[in-house]
Amino acid sequence: MSAAQANWIAKGLKAFKSMPRAEQAFTLMAGTAVTGAGVAFGPMMLMADDGVEQAPQSIVIVESGMPEDPDQRALIEGMVAMFASCKAIIGEHDAMTGGGSSSISLWQADADDIGAVNLTEIMSVGHNGLLQTLMVFTAPDGPPDAPAPNYLTYTDDPLSAWRTTPGAIASVIATGVTELRVSRSPEAGGSATVRLGLTWAPEISDATEETVLAITLPAFQGR
């Protein structure tokens, strides 16, 4: 990865993370640990009205393949923080089994109209195989209480749905990713774990490297 590419990726991720909607998350990070396998953020704790922390809600970890390249490592750490700030997993799609583009959709925060998933509170992270990029899709700024349409919350192909959403915002957060694999497993208590396997484009040899993120969050109950 060139210095220019690394700078561009870092700016793109920083710009996305600084978006007002992302800053509205009401969750509180309660601890960070760095392990031999990579980075673990969590568990997430919800702050009740009386100030008492409730049960852990989510854990986001790098299960394997933490990159040695410092720019890629910083990117993965940023992605872990981004996923850890979300409230729930809405859905996921794997290109190997369903065609289209691999992706994961998440409920960023319950900032407005508490208890309802609003259009401006959803984001999808997906892969563009042609450009070898990871993209984040979000809704344009609008009425904070506008409900999310069914074609976004119930679709089997989130990125295709975002591409038909008027004014949808797309941000590049990573380049040099040749493949994104997505798998899901249920967890106790209404949660789910979605694993994202990112295959990096080789820079020198023909050997490829893969980073696996495990995202455990409450599962969206509407599906």
C-alpha positions as CSV (number, residue, x, y, z in Angstrom):
1,M,0.0,0.0,0.0
2,S,1.4,3.3,-1.0
3,A,1.6,6.3,1.3
4,A,-0.9,8.2,-0.8
5,Q,-3.4,5.2,-0.6
6,A,-2.9,4.9,3.1
7,N,-3.5,8.7,3.6
8,W,-6.6,8.5,1.4
9,I,-8.1,5.5,3.3
10,A,-7.3,7.1,6.7
11,K,-9.1,10.4,5.6
12,G,-12.1,8.5,4.3
13,L,-12.5,6.5,7.5
14,K,-12.0,9.5,9.7
15,A,-14.6,11.5,7.7
16,F,-17.1,8.7,8.0
17,K,-16.6,8.3,11.7
18,S,-17.0,12.0,12.2
19,M,-20.4,12.1,10.6
20,P,-23.1,13.6,12.9
21,R,-25.2,10.5,12.9
22,A,-22.3,8.3,14.2
23,E,-21.6,10.8,17.0
24,Q,-25.2,10.4,18.2
25,A,-24.6,6.9,19.5
26,F,-25.6,6.7,23.2
27,T,-23.6,3.6,24.0
28,L,-20.6,3.8,26.2
29,M,-17.4,1.9,25.5
30,A,-16.4,0.0,28.7
31,G,-13.0,-1.4,28.2
32,T,-10.4,-2.2,25.5
33,A,-8.1,-5.2,25.3
34,V,-5.3,-6.0,22.8
35,T,-4.6,-9.7,22.4
36,G,-2.1,-11.8,20.4
37,A,-4.9,-12.4,17.8
38,G,-5.6,-8.7,17.4
39,V,-7.9,-6.1,18.9
40,A,-11.0,-6.6,21.0
41,F,-13.4,-3.8,21.8
42,G,-16.0,-4.5,24.4
43,P,-18.1,-5.4,26.0
44,M,-20.4,-2.5,25.3
45,M,-22.5,-1.3,28.2
46,L,-25.7,0.6,28.1
47,M,-26.2,3.4,30.6
48,A,-29.6,3.3,32.3
49,D,-31.5,6.5,33.3
50,D,-30.3,6.0,36.9
51,G,-26.7,5.8,35.8
52,V,-26.4,2.1,36.5
53,E,-24.7,0.0,33.8
54,Q,-26.8,-2.8,32.4
55,A,-25.7,-6.1,31.0
56,P,-23.0,-6.3,28.2
57,Q,-24.6,-5.9,24.8
58,S,-21.9,-6.5,22.3
59,I,-18.4,-7.6,21.6
60,V,-16.3,-6.9,18.4
61,I,-13.0,-8.7,18.0
62,V,-10.4,-9.6,15.4
63,E,-10.5,-13.4,15.5
64,S,-7.5,-13.9,13.2
65,G,-5.1,-12.3,10.7
66,M,-4.5,-8.9,12.3
67,P,-2.4,-7.2,9.6
68,E,1.3,-6.5,10.2
69,D,1.1,-3.5,7.8
70,P,0.6,-0.4,10.1
71,D,-1.8,1.3,7.7
72,Q,-4.0,-1.8,7.4
73,R,-3.8,-2.4,11.1
74,A,-5.0,1.1,11.8
75,L,-7.8,0.6,9.3
76,I,-9.0,-2.6,11.1
77,E,-8.8,-0.9,14.5
78,G,-11.0,1.9,13.0
79,M,-13.5,-0.7,11.6
80,V,-13.7,-2.5,15.0
81,A,-14.5,0.8,16.7
82,M,-17.1,1.6,14.1
83,F,-18.9,-1.7,14.5
84,A,-18.7,-1.6,18.3
85,S,-20.6,1.7,18.3
86,C,-23.6,0.1,16.6
87,K,-26.8,-1.0,18.4
88,A,-27.9,-4.1,16.5
89,I,-27.3,-6.3,13.4
90,I,-30.1,-5.9,10.9
91,G,-29.0,-8.4,8.3
92,E,-26.1,-9.7,6.2
93,H,-25.5,-11.0,2.7
94,D,-22.8,-13.3,1.3
95,A,-22.0,-13.1,-2.4
96,M,-20.7,-16.6,-2.5
97,T,-24.2,-18.0,-1.7
98,G,-26.5,-15.3,-2.8
99,G,-24.8,-13.4,-5.6
100,G,-24.5,-9.7,-5.7
101,S,-22.2,-8.0,-3.1
102,S,-21.3,-9.2,0.3
103,S,-22.4,-6.9,3.1
104,I,-23.6,-6.4,6.6
105,S,-26.4,-3.9,7.7
106,L,-26.5,-2.4,11.2
107,W,-28.6,-0.2,13.4
108,Q,-26.1,2.6,14.3
109,A,-28.0,4.1,17.2
110,D,-31.4,4.7,18.6
111,A,-31.0,8.4,18.8
112,D,-34.5,9.5,17.7
113,D,-38.0,8.0,18.0
114,I,-36.7,5.6,20.6
115,G,-37.4,1.9,19.8
116,A,-38.0,2.5,16.1
117,V,-35.4,2.0,13.3
118,N,-35.2,5.2,11.4
119,L,-33.7,5.8,8.0
120,T,-30.9,7.9,9.1
121,E,-29.9,5.3,11.8
122,I,-29.0,2.5,9.3
123,M,-25.7,1.8,7.6
124,S,-24.5,-1.0,5.4
125,V,-20.9,-2.0,4.9
126,G,-20.2,-3.9,1.6
127,H,-17.7,-5.0,-0.9
128,N,-17.1,-3.8,-4.5
129,G,-15.2,-6.6,-6.1
130,L,-14.4,-4.7,-9.3
131,L,-12.8,-1.9,-7.4
132,Q,-11.6,-4.0,-4.5
133,T,-13.0,-1.6,-2.0
134,L,-15.1,-1.7,1.1
135,M,-17.9,0.9,1.0
136,V,-20.2,2.3,3.7
137,F,-23.7,3.3,2.6
138,T,-25.9,5.6,4.7
139,A,-29.0,7.7,4.2
140,P,-28.9,11.5,3.5
141,D,-29.7,13.8,6.4
142,G,-33.4,14.2,6.7
143,P,-36.2,14.1,9.3
144,P,-34.8,12.3,12.3
145,D,-38.0,10.4,12.9
146,A,-38.4,9.1,9.3
147,P,-39.0,5.3,9.5
148,A,-36.6,3.0,7.6
149,P,-38.4,1.6,4.6
150,N,-39.0,-2.2,4.4
151,Y,-36.8,-2.5,1.4
152,L,-33.8,-1.6,3.6
153,T,-34.7,-3.5,6.8
154,Y,-36.0,-6.7,5.2
155,T,-33.9,-7.0,2.0
156,D,-31.6,-9.9,1.2
157,D,-29.3,-7.7,-0.8
158,P,-28.7,-4.4,1.2
159,L,-26.3,-2.8,-1.2
160,S,-28.6,-3.1,-4.1
161,A,-31.3,-1.5,-2.0
162,W,-29.1,1.4,-1.0
163,R,-28.1,2.0,-4.6
164,T,-31.8,2.7,-5.4
165,T,-32.3,5.0,-2.4
166,P,-32.4,8.6,-3.4
167,G,-29.5,10.6,-2.1
168,A,-27.8,7.6,-0.5
169,I,-24.2,8.4,0.7
170,A,-21.4,6.0,-0.2
171,S,-18.0,6.3,1.5
172,V,-14.9,4.3,0.7
173,I,-13.3,3.0,3.9
174,A,-10.8,0.5,2.5
175,T,-9.0,-0.4,-0.7
176,G,-7.1,-3.5,-1.7
177,V,-9.7,-5.9,-0.4
178,T,-10.2,-8.6,-3.1
179,E,-12.9,-10.6,-1.3
180,L,-15.4,-10.2,1.6
181,R,-16.9,-13.4,3.1
182,V,-19.9,-13.1,5.4
183,S,-21.4,-15.7,7.7
184,R,-23.8,-15.6,10.6
185,S,-24.4,-17.7,13.7
186,P,-27.1,-17.1,16.4
187,E,-26.2,-16.4,20.0
188,A,-28.1,-16.8,23.3
189,G,-30.3,-13.9,24.4
190,G,-31.4,-12.7,21.0
191,S,-27.9,-11.8,19.7
192,A,-26.0,-12.9,16.6
193,T,-22.4,-13.1,15.5
194,V,-21.5,-12.1,12.0
195,R,-18.0,-12.9,10.8
196,L,-16.5,-10.8,8.1
197,G,-13.5,-12.3,6.3
198,L,-11.5,-9.6,4.4
199,T,-8.9,-10.9,1.9
200,W,-6.2,-8.4,1.2
201,A,-4.7,-8.0,-2.3
202,P,-1.0,-9.3,-2.3
203,E,1.5,-6.5,-2.6
204,I,4.7,-8.5,-3.4
205,S,4.1,-12.2,-3.5
206,D,1.1,-14.2,-4.7
207,A,0.2,-15.1,-1.2
208,T,-3.0,-13.5,0.2
209,E,-3.8,-12.6,3.7
210,E,-7.2,-12.7,5.5
211,T,-8.5,-10.8,8.5
212,V,-11.6,-12.1,10.2
213,L,-13.7,-9.8,12.3
214,A,-16.4,-11.3,14.6
215,I,-19.2,-8.8,15.4
216,T,-21.6,-9.9,18.2
217,L,-24.5,-7.6,18.6
218,P,-28.2,-7.9,19.5
219,A,-30.1,-9.2,16.4
220,F,-32.8,-7.0,14.8
221,Q,-36.1,-8.5,16.0
222,G,-38.1,-7.6,13.0
223,R,-36.6,-10.3,10.8
